Amino acid sequence: MDLGGTMTEQGQRGDLEFGTIPGMVNKVGHRYSGTVAIEDGNTRIAYDDLPERVGQMARAFIAAGVEHGDRIAIWAPNMWEWIIAALGAHSVGAAVVTVNTRYKGSEAAYLLNKSGAKILLTVTDFLDTNYVELLRASDQDTPALGRTVILRGAVPDGCQSLAEFVESGLSVSTDQAEQRATAVQGDDLADIIFTSGTTGSPKGVMCSHAQNLRAFRDWSHVTGLTAGDRYLIVLPFFHSFGYKAGWLSALMMGCTILPEPVFDVDIVLRRVAKDRITVLPGPPALYQTILGRDDLDQFDLSSLRLSVTGAAVIPVSLIVEMRERLTFQTIITGYGLSEATGIATMCRFDDDPETIATTSGRAIPDVEVRIVDDELNEVPRGEAGEIIVRGYNVMLGYFDDPEQTAAAITSDGWLKTGDIGTMDDAGYI
């Protein structure tokens, strides 16, 4: 078994530092005053303005009848509106349900119905796709869905524009919104992220405010994310990597978030040079494609500092080239899953290239990881078995599915990941 590091390694705990996600918004709004929080096209939102923007969205949710514990769904690509909508929902005690932008209408309808989402925030013009049309064409009723808000694009009949939605919140006082935000507790449900559903229907993974803040404050500390970083987020917001290791971590640490809705290497290369990007996480294929280009020397990538990757086999040579040719000072690999709040193990900044390439790191602080046999007995180091995880990061459970929850989490708190791995003598997976 490997037990992650202690307070000395992780620094300050995010759940103790901020309490809740709305608590985080208010603190970073003051702490990083004068810095741009989100930069998206012509839109710039400063940290100073963040609490007010989020408060306006929260007031709109209250005006729409959203109660503490309700669910709000977001079906949209990476954009500033996604972030503000999610933070507004968090501020009224609602849980965010993320919807995959590649989903068909019937798949989205299943998530909306399973979660009982009260409001859907979406777009009608992403890559020639109108999500409202997709949903309506599915011919599936969504009885709990009371309102659809269009973040960008034409507003179909029966829907409401974002501007109209926010304006409706003027009927709610700022004091009322602040009271709702103050009522949110660390143990409250923050989000429901549905699994891919490769075995049966997708299951909704529930995580709390405290879990997210603690896990990704530690993630930020291990990676070395810091105030002033310019973070290009190409990984989708509907996934833990783009949401929790993405914009949530960036806000906690005082970075500037630059959302990118389209995963395209040409766009990424141009944006790194133009926007002086310092942080660029992504799958190994992204870096391999960049390094394989004949015109790489035509792009100024000298601003790059931090990379986080994983989820695939990585040759040692790739890590070396990423340092030498792409100028990354820090490259971190890791392993996680939605059921573990998105993160379980990570390499450390001073690991050698072979360790970074051939392992997924060791347990994050205050989390236990074991490799076990079919009877959940720990196997010898180097022997393959199932990875199991125990700690504060283990999900609250599957939404409205106690049987699947009991099958995934043992009576003594171990999450059975279903993934096969080995562990070396240093605890690396």
QUINORGI-V256536 format. One record per backbone hydrogen bond with DSSP energy under -1.0 kcal/mol. CO is the residue of the C=O (numbers start at 1). NH is the residue of the N-H. E is the energy in kcal/mol with one decimal. If there is no record, write none. Layout:
# QUINORGI-V256536
co: <CO CO>
nh: <NH NH>
e: <E E>
This chain:
# QUINORGI-V256536
co: <2 5 6 7 13 14 15 18 20 21 22 23 24 25 26 27 28 30 32 35 37 38 40 43 45 45 46 49 50 51 52 53 54 55 56 57 58 59 60 61 62 67 70 71 72 73 74 79 80 81 82 83 84 85 86 87 89 89 90 93 95 96 97 100 104 105 106 107 108 109 110 111 112 112 118 118 119 120 121 122 123 126 129 130 131 132 133 136 142 147 148 149 150 152 156 160 161 162 163 164 166 167 168 169 173 174 175 176 177 178 179 185 186 188 190 191 192 193 203 204 205 206 207 207 208 209 210 211 212 213 214 215 216 217 218 219 220 220 226 229 230 230 231 233 236 239 240 240 242 243 244 246 247 248 249 250 254 256 257 258 262 264 265 266 267 268 269 270 271 272 278 278 279 283 284 285 286 287 288 290 295 296 299 301 305 305 306 307 308 309 315 315 316 317 318 319 320 321 321 322 330 332 333 335 335 337 337 338 339 340 344 345 346 348 352 353 354 355 361 362 364 367 368 369 370 371 372 373 377 380 385 386 387 388 389 390 391 397 398 401 402 403 404 405 408 410 414 415 419 421 423 424 428>
nh: <369 366 10 11 17 18 19 20 24 25 26 27 28 29 30 31 32 33 35 47 257 45 43 40 37 38 50 53 54 55 56 57 58 59 60 61 62 63 64 66 65 70 95 118 97 121 99 83 84 85 86 87 88 89 90 91 92 94 93 69 72 192 74 103 108 109 110 111 112 113 114 115 116 117 146 147 73 149 75 151 131 129 126 134 135 136 137 139 145 120 160 122 162 124 159 150 165 166 167 168 169 170 171 172 177 178 179 180 181 182 183 188 210 209 96 207 98 205 195 399 193 396 190 191 212 213 214 215 216 217 218 219 220 221 222 223 224 225 229 256 278 279 258 260 239 243 244 245 247 248 249 250 251 252 253 255 228 231 39 233 264 268 269 270 271 272 273 274 275 277 305 306 232 286 288 289 290 291 292 293 298 299 301 304 329 330 280 332 282 334 318 319 320 321 322 323 324 325 326 328 307 309 347 344 345 340 342 341 395 343 364 335 362 351 356 357 358 359 429 346 367 4 390 2 388 379 386 376 373 383 421 372 417 370 415 368 394 206 401 405 406 407 408 409 416 413 410 389 387 385 382 427 424>
e: <-2.3 -1.4 -2.0 -2.1 -2.3 -2.4 -1.3 -2.0 -2.0 -2.1 -1.8 -1.9 -2.8 -1.7 -1.1 -2.8 -2.4 -1.3 -1.9 -2.9 -3.2 -2.6 -2.2 -2.7 -2.4 -1.9 -1.1 -2.5 -2.7 -2.4 -2.3 -1.7 -2.5 -2.4 -1.6 -2.1 -2.3 -2.5 -1.6 -2.4 -1.8 -2.3 -2.7 -2.9 -3.2 -2.7 -2.2 -1.1 -2.0 -2.5 -2.4 -2.6 -2.3 -2.2 -2.6 -1.8 -1.1 -2.4 -1.4 -2.5 -3.0 -2.8 -2.5 -1.7 -2.3 -2.4 -1.8 -1.7 -2.5 -2.6 -3.0 -2.4 -1.2 -1.6 -2.5 -1.0 -2.8 -3.1 -2.8 -3.6 -1.3 -1.4 -1.6 -2.2 -2.3 -2.5 -2.7 -1.3 -1.3 -2.3 -2.1 -2.6 -1.6 -1.8 -1.8 -3.1 -2.4 -2.8 -2.3 -1.8 -1.2 -1.8 -1.1 -1.9 -1.8 -2.5 -2.2 -1.9 -2.1 -2.4 -1.5 -1.7 -3.0 -1.7 -2.5 -1.8 -1.3 -2.3 -2.6 -3.3 -2.1 -2.7 -2.8 -1.7 -2.1 -2.5 -2.5 -2.6 -2.2 -1.3 -1.8 -2.1 -1.5 -1.8 -2.8 -2.4 -1.6 -1.7 -2.0 -2.9 -2.3 -2.2 -2.8 -2.1 -1.5 -2.4 -1.5 -2.2 -1.7 -2.7 -1.1 -2.3 -2.4 -2.1 -1.7 -2.7 -1.7 -2.8 -3.0 -2.0 -1.4 -2.5 -2.7 -2.1 -2.6 -2.7 -1.7 -2.8 -2.9 -1.2 -2.8 -2.5 -2.0 -1.5 -2.5 -2.3 -2.0 -2.8 -1.3 -1.4 -2.1 -1.9 -1.0 -1.7 -1.4 -2.3 -2.5 -2.4 -2.1 -1.0 -1.1 -1.1 -2.0 -2.6 -2.6 -1.6 -2.5 -3.1 -1.2 -1.9 -2.5 -2.8 -2.9 -2.5 -2.3 -2.3 -2.4 -1.6 -3.0 -1.8 -2.2 -2.3 -2.3 -2.1 -2.3 -2.4 -2.6 -1.4 -3.1 -2.9 -1.4 -2.9 -2.3 -2.8 -2.4 -2.4 -2.4 -2.1 -2.3 -2.1 -2.7 -2.4 -1.7 -2.2 -3.8 -3.2 -1.6 -2.4 -1.6 -1.9 -2.4 -1.6 -1.3 -2.1 -3.1 -2.0 -2.7 -1.8 -2.8 -2.0 -1.9 -1.9 -2.2>
